Amino acid sequence: MAGEVAKNDQGRLTEVSGLERDRPLLGRSSTAERVADILRDRITEGFFPPGARLSEESIGGALGVSRNTLREAFRLLTHERLLVHELNRGVFVRVVTVEDLEDIYRVRILVECAAVRGLGQGPYGAAVTDAIAVIEAAVQAGEAASAGREWQALSTANIRFHQGIVALAGSPRTDELMRGVLAELRLVFHVMADPRRFHAPYLTRNRQITEALQAGDAPEAERLLRSYLEDSRSQLSGAYAQRIAEG
């Protein structure tokens, strides 16, 4: 029993290691929103995996923030569906359900396809052209990560690709909405623990969508994107349901 406790303590120390380096991000006006930003990044990067308990003492000490500030940050992330509070047990990184995953993809298809559809036929103005350049950069980053067998970097590049797609709408509110949706999706990928399997096959399709956008052909880009998302949902939902069933 003592050995198990020691192992758990060591795991918590590993999870919070490096948070001290994030202190400067808080600036002089430490706020719950900034703490939430840091923790959100750590969660989506997999430092705090799904099911992990977040220690108020360890995290608050590492970031140098008060318990009240940290609890408010936890509340914000709970509202974003990244954390869950369990009575008398504490705060945990949420484990997404299969039903949640299906709903995430419903939102993605609605929002991402609408963002592309709204462009109409090209040529496009400077703002859209700049946004497409960001998408191109994400595709290039994914291709480089795949060539270097850097699978977590590939996962990050793929998320940035889809953030870039949403940014085509030119709507800060839509960007904010999808930031939460895509962060929640990354919880699923951390459970699967196999980013190569779920991202590498879609690199070619990312490139095809980007080239359609660069050619000013939004209808074709939307068609490719919708097919991409539907195939991704089918593949990931089946594998995730099996993984959850296996515990």
Secondary structure, 3 states (H helix, E strand, C coil): CHHHHHHHHHHHHHHHCCHHHHHHHHCCCCCHHHHHHHHHHHHHCCCCCCCCEECHHHHHHHHCCCHHHHHHHHHHHHHCCCEEEECCCEEEECCCCHHHHHHHHHHHHHHHHHHHHCCCECCCCHHHHHHHHHHHHHHHHHHHHHHCCCHHHHHHHHHHHHHHHHHCCCCHHHHHHHHHHHHHHHHHHHHHCCHHHHHHHHHHHHHHHHHHHHCCEHHHHHHHHHHHHHHHHHHHHHHHHHHHHCC
